[in-house]
Amino acid sequence: MPKLGVNIDHIATVRQARRTTEPDPVWAAALAELGGADAITVHLREDRRHIQDRDVRILRETVRVKLNLEMSIADEIVDFALDVLPDQCTLVPEKREEVTTEGGLDVVGQLDRVRRCVDRLQEAGIETSLFIDPDEKQIEASDSLNVHAVELHTGQYADATDAETQTRELDLLFEAGEEVRRRNMLLLMGHGLTYRNVEPIVEIPEVYELNIGHSIVSRAVLVGFERAVREMKALLNPSITFLSEE
């Protein structure tokens, strides 16, 4: 069964809406770990719209599971990662005007620039993953960089508005997943996954980890963060019996 990486960006989004000190994503990370999270994911964007430098530095000292830093390939962000040394860096595309990440990193179109970034991170001992679309050429280019993992973008599957489209996108993820495994990279997936659509993704063979954020944070508003994580964890591993709080 896949591991669960919990993205806590939107805890910081709520905080930054009022430019105050709460809710603190550091506390959310602790509760996510209590709920069974196998990794904590944060995206330090260039415009600092949610997660702040301070958050990542404290999380590096307090998180006891894997700390995964999503980041662009901008030199400033790479320098920060090399200073903090998270367990893993996931390279993602970034546009200032987007609400959230809209697609995978174009590794093919900027291979040399991505290579320089990957080389710097790996020389520092940081495991590196690339967030890419489920496309054979992007997988091949990622493999050429000797990254340890790729995270397939599940947004097209998650955004499908009818069963036929969803099935087609799921088939693409199955096929891309097979290609990733054939090339001996860890298979990760994420973006737009929810309590309602995650179970078919869990069935993809050898998917190692799913990164899920917005849906967990949204549910946590109603039931609490630890419980929201436990409920998602139970969907990823049906052998877990989730006991509702009395």
Residue, then its C-alpha position, 0 to 999 in steps of 0.5 A: m500500500p502507498k505511503l501518505g505524504v501530507n502537504i500542509d501548504h494550505i494551513a499556511t494559506v489560512r495564516q497568511a490570509r490575515r498575516t498573523t501567526e495562526p494556524d501554524p503549519v508546524w503544529a499541523a505537521a506534528l498532528a499529521e505525524l500523529g495521524g500516521a503521515d509518512a512524510i510532510t510536504v511543503h512548497l516554498r514558492e518564490d512569492r512566499r504566498h503561503i509557506q515561509d522560510r521560517d516554517v521550513r527551518i523549524l520543520r527541518e528541526t521538528v519533523r520526524v518523518k520524511l520532509n519533502l520540499e517542493m520547489s522551483i529550479a530558481d537559484e534562490i530556492v535551490d540555495f535555500a534548500l542546500d542550506v536547510l537540507p530537507d530529506q527530499c526535494t521535489l522539483v515543480p513548475e511555478k507560475r506567479e499567476e497560478v492558484t496552484t501548480e497547473g501541470g508537470l515540470d517540462v523536463v524535456g524543454q529545459l533539460d540542462r537547467v533541470r540537470r544543474c539543479v538536480d546535480r547540486l541537490q544530489e551532491a548535497g545528499i538530498e534525494t530528488s524527485l521530479f513532478i511531471d505529467p504522465d508522459e513517456k518523453q518526460i519520464e525518459a528525460s527524468d530517468s536520464l538525470n538519475v533522479h531517485a523518483v518521479e511524482l506523476h501529476t494526477g490533476q487531469y484524472a482528479d479534474a475529470t468531469d465524466a466517467e469516460t474521461q476519468t477512466r482514460e486519465l486513469d489508464l494513462l497513469f497506469e501506463a506511465g506508472e509501468e514505465v516509471r517502474r520499468r526504469n527503476m525509479l520510485l513511483l509517486m503521485g499527487h495533485g487534486l486527490t481527495y477522499r472520493n477519488v483516491e481509491p482507484i489510484v491506490e490500485i496502481p501497482e507499486v505506487y510508493e507514495l501519494n502526496i495529498g494536501h488540500s482535501i485533507v486540510s479541508r476536512a480537517v477544518l471540520v473534524g480536526f487534522e489528526r483525524a483527517v489524516r487518519e481517515m485518508k491513511a485508512l483509504l490508502n491501507p484498507s487493513i487499517t481500521f479507523l475508529s471514530e472518536e466517541 
